[in-house]
Amino acid sequence: MTLLRSCAPALFALACGAAPKVEKVEPPNWWAPHTYNPVQVLVTGTGLHGATVTSASKNIKTEIRFGSEDGRYLFVYLDIARNAAAGAYRFEVKSAKSDAGSDAGGTSFTFALERPLDARGRFQGFSPDDVIYLLMPDRFANGDPSNDSPPEFGRPADRNTVPAYHGGDLRGVREHLGYLKDLGVTGIWMTPVYKNSNTTASPYHGYHTVDFFDVEPLFGTMAEFRGLVDAAHAAGIKVVEDHPGGTGARDGGQIPKGTGILYDVAYHMECRILAPRRSATSASCEAWRTQCCVRKACLPSLTATWRIPPWLA
């Protein structure tokens, strides 16, 4: 017992509680004031089981509503006061205390609050009077050849191979806004621009999203995406965002095992909604859920008692 309480041997590190580490925070920022409050934040890392998350700010209250048993994920809800100032806020993450009462350690992460965008010239929606041009960034125009063939993917863009990336990007779209304007286009609908690339396939179309809070590096950067939207608005062209909520990369497929919670949620809901039309039984959906959730960081069983909004059931 003395050894267990002292936490000296590495063998007992898990029993005594390992220091938490934060690898990612999603979303990385929010806006204040905002009509959506509290905000759900997914913290990904290690050693997070039983951890606490606090902020020194009196304008932000934290509540942990779920943590995976393997210590990989925490769902933290942030209640943000309407008068909270814009800026970067530091959050302290402390591990659960050991049997001896000592703290195994802690870490921190930064979460940014920004002022809402000026609504003038934005968020106008679209109507039957609009002419929407659907385009696939990778297949439209190549404005920046330097991002065509990232070395980490081990294969270059190749316009002679249909399923390969061809090199189109956000800069290419921006450089051709005048062309689209001359066509009479009042809005552009791009296939997803979220981070999407991986080392096992070439999802040039954008529908294998692995990160909804980043831009596909083969298409450009977040700054270039914002610049494109601003330039389109200045030209009187709306931008429709394609959000592939139910077609993200599968866990263990396009993304590393254990990072597919967003896909798990979408697929789980899809099973509930579409099973009758797809001849997919609850048993088959449950079998898939069990397979993908061996890490114990997924949704409850289909047979568990949990609330589903009437419109989603």
N, C-alpha and C positions, 0 to 999 in steps of 0.2 A: 504493500500500500504506500510505503514511503516513496518508492520510485515513481509510482503512478501520480502521486500528488506533486512531486517535484517537477515532473515533465522533463527530466534530464534525458532519458534515452529517447532516441528518435522513434523507437518502436511505439512509444505511447503518445506521439505527437497528435494523432487524430483524436485520441480520447481526451486529451487536455485542451484541444482547440488550436488550430493553426492560424497564424496571422492572415487576415483577409487581404485579397488583392483584387483590384478593380481593373478590368480590361476594356470595358466599353459601357457607355451610358446612352440609352435610347429613349426618347429623343435627346440630342445633346443640348437643346435650348428650348425656350418657350417665350411667350409674350405676356406682358403685363401692362394694362389690365386686359383680361381675356374672358369671354363668356364661358369657356370650358374650364371648370375648376371643381375639384382638384385634378391634377395632371398625373397620369400613370407613367412612371419611369421604370424601365427595365434595366437593372444593373447586372452585368455579366462579369464573372471573375472566378475566383477560387476561394475556398474557406469562408463562404458567405452564410453558411447555415447558422441560424441563431444570431446573426450579426445585427447591430443596431445602426441606424443612420440618423444623424442629427445635424442641424444647422444653427449657427450662432445668431442668425437673423431672426428678429421678432416677427418679421413679415412672412415667414415661411414655416409652416408646420409639416412634419413628416409622419407618415404612418406606413408600416410594412404590413401588407395584407397577405403576402404569400412568399415563401422561400423554398426552393427545391431542396430535397433531402441530401443531395450530393454536394450542396454548397456552391452550385454553379450559377444560380440565378436568384435575384431578389426583385419582387415587384413592390416599388416604393411609390406611395401617393404623396404628392406635394400640394398642400393647400396654400395658395399664393394670395396674399392680400392685394386688393386692387391698387393700393397706394405704394406697392413695392417698387423700388427704384430699379431702373435698367442697370445691368452690370453683371459681373461674374460673381457667383456665390459658391462658397466652399462648404462641402458636406463631409462630415467626419464619419467614417465607417469603423465601428469597433466590434471585435469578435466577442462571442459568448465567453463568459468567464469559466476558468477551469475548476475542477473539484476543489482545488486549494484556495479558490477565491481570487487568484491572480488573473490579470488580463493578458491574453496571448498576444495582443498587439492590435494595430489598427492601420488604416490608410485613409485616403480622402479622394474626392473627385470634385471637379468644378462644373457647375451648371449655369448657363448664361440666360439671363432674362433680357429681352429686347422690347423696344416699343413697337406696337403694331404698325404695319405699313399704312401709308396714306391711301385711303380707299379711292381717291380720285383717279380715274383712268384705269382702275383695276376691278376685279371681281364683278364684271358686268354680266356674266352668263352668256348664253347664246340663244338664238331664236331661228325660226324658219327663214328669216331674212339673211342669215349669215351663210357665207360660202366657206365651208371647212375643208381644208386641204390635209389629207392624211399622208404622213410621210414617215419613213423609217430612217433615222439619222445615219445609220451605217451605210445605207444604200442611196443617200441623197447627194451629198457633196463633201469632198475632202478638203477642209480648210486648213488642216494642220497635220501634215504627214509625219511629224515627229511622234505622234501618239498612236501610230498605226500598229506597231509591232513591239509591245513591251517585252523585254527579255525574259521576264518571269513566266511567261506563258509558253515560251519555247517554240513558237510558230509565228511566221509573219502573216500580215494581211495578204490576201490573194484574191484578186478580182476574177481569176479564172476558175476558182473553186466555189461552187454555189453555197455550200454550208459554212464557208470560212468568213471571217470578217473582211470587209472590202475597204475600210478606211474612212468612211463618212463620219462626220462629227458635228458638234454644236457650232463650231466656228464656220463650218461650211454652210449650215442653215442660216446663220446670221448674215453671211456674205451674200446670200441670195434672197433676202427679204424684199429687195426691190423687184426682183423677178416675180415673186409671189404676189406682190402688190399690183404689178402690171396685169397679172392674170385675173384680177378682181377678187382675190382671196381676202376674206375678212378675219379668218382664224386658221391657225395651224394646229393640228393634232398629231403629235409625235408619239411613236411607240415608246415604251418606258425608257427613261434615261437613268434610272437608278443603277447602282453598282450591280453588275450582272455577270461579269467575266469570271472564268474559272480555268483550271488547268486540265480539265477532262473533256471540255466541249467548246464550241464556238457559238454561244447563244447571241448572235448578232442582232436578233429581233428585240431583245430586251426583256423577254418574259421568263427569265430564270433568276429573278431578283434575289440577291443575297444580302443587300443592305438598303433599306428604304430611306436612310438618312445620309446617303452619299451618292455621288454621280459616277457613272461608269467611266473609268480612266481612259478607255479607248475612245470615248466621246468628248472628254474634256474635264473641266473642273467645276466645282460649285460656283466659283466666281464667273466662269464663262456661261454657265447656265443662267445665272441671274442677269448677266449682261445681255444675253439673247432675249430674255423675257422683257427687259427694259427697252431694248432696241425695237422689239416687235410692237410693244405698246406705243412707243414714240411714232411708229409708222402706221398706227391705227389698226394693228393686227392683234387679235386675241390669241391666247395660248391655252390649249386644252391639255390637261395633264392626264396621262394614261396611268392608272394605278392598278397593277395586277395583284389584287389582294388574295386571289385564290390560286395563283400559278407561280408562287415562289419556288425556289430550288428545294428539293426534298432533302431531308436529313440523311446524311450518309451518301448522298448522290453528288449534287453539284457543290455542296458546301461541307465543311468538316463536321464530323459527327458531334452532336451536342449543341449546335448553334442554330437549329431550325425551328425555334418556338413559334415564330410568326407563321411559318408554313403549317406547323402542327395545328394551330388554332384554325387557320383557314380550311385545312383539309377536314378537320373534325366537324366543323360547321357544315361543310359541303356534304359530308356523309349524311348528316341529319336532314338536310334540305332536299338533296337530290337522289337519295337512295331509291325511292319508288320509281323514279323515271329512268334510273340507270341500272335497274335490276340488281342493285347492290344491297345486300341484306345488312341488318345491324350487326350480325355476327362477323361479316367480312370487314366492315368498318372497324369493329372492335379489335379484330385480329391485326389490322394495320396499325391501330393506335397502340396496341400492346407492343408491337415490334419496334415502333419508332420511339416509344417512351420508356425503354428499358432504363434510361438514365433517371427516371422518376421526376422529370421536370416538365411534364406535359399536363394536359387537361384531365379532369376526372373521367372515370369510366362512363360510358353511355348509360349504364344502368344506375349510376349514382344519382342522388337527389341534388340537383342544382338548378338554378333559375335560368330559363331561356326566354328572351322577350317574345311575346306572341307573334310578332311579325317574322321572327327567325325560326320558329318551331316548325 
